Amino acid sequence: MGAGPSVNNTIGAALVGWGVSSLVFGILCIQVWRYYQQYPKDSLAYKYLVAGILALEAIHQAFIGHAVWYYVVQNFGLEMVFLQPPIWTLSTQVALGALVGAIVKICFGMRVWKFSKHNYAVTFVIMGMALAQFGTAVAFTAKAFNTRLVRADRLRNIGSASLALGAATDILTAAALSYFLHKMRTGYSRSDTLINRLILYSVNTGAVTSIAVLIMYNYMPENFIYMSTYFVLCKLYANSCVSTLNSRRFVRGKGTDREEVTGPTFLMVGNPFTRSRAPDDKPQLHTPLEVGVHHEVSITSDAGVEGHEYAKAW
């Protein structure tokens, strides 16, 4: 077991966690602003996804702020507050954060579905694990309402199960994306560089932080250090999803805001269509496949015929 509870590792840790999570939430707001600026022609499915994630994270951050105020300011110095069940916002933020994590994991699962050319087994396992983690997080929240804060170790089994499921889902998703993206290599420098960048993006799904929270929760369940790390973890999931959407031009090597077509380059939600204007000012619909064929020219110039398989996947 770790060091016993003190002001530093209880309310102090909670305050630091709230501050760091506020910083990461600010980065998320910038990411969202960039998304709506750079991809105004994305489908409504993508726009609703980003707006929904931002709204959930805003509520989550408000819950964290309320809980920290309750312990750090309103009840400062009152040790009896730790002998009671946690304030409702502190318990509820666990399930809310898990909901955001589940949404992001399912979105990445849909990326696996696309890049694996519809591999049912791997995709369903990823999505099933994501839903199972959310379910265990809800169960943890329900039990926390009736558990004294100083006896949080009584929830260790279900809490560890939820955190372990989250970490396992992240690792499986990163491994699956890396594997299927690796199979798309062409042997040509430009297209392979794009693949390497995609693999780096795919592993940024919060696996390391999930494992860190799991270890701290089992090693130091009597203090708030694991809790403060969880505050940040939820924001990292949201940032990984929105930053992946924002990275589409960079990954393609375009790096320009003058691009007329800004449709999605990988399928995350549904089968969205993007709308653009024709020279005669009449609206036309372009599917993601048509966008992929448009960008195929920049890849086949170096990769030749073998680059067609990579371009079609976009």
Secondary structure, 3 states (H helix, E strand, C coil): CCCCCCCHHHHHHHHHHHHHHHHHHHHHHHHHHHHHHHCCCCCHHHHHHHHHHHHHHHHHHHHHHHHHHHHHHHCCCCHHHHHCCCCHHHHHHHHHHHHHHHHHHHHHHHHHHHHCCCCHHHHHHHHHHHHHHHHHHHHHHHHHCCCCHHHHHHHHHHHHHHHHHHHHHHHHHHHHHHHHHHCCCCCCHHHHHHHHHHHHHHCCCCHHHHHHHHHHHHHCCCCCHHHHHHHHHHHHHHHHHHHHHHCHHHHHCCCCCCCCCCCCCCCCCCCCCEEEECCCCCEEEECHHHHHHHHHHHHHHHHHHHHHHHHHCC
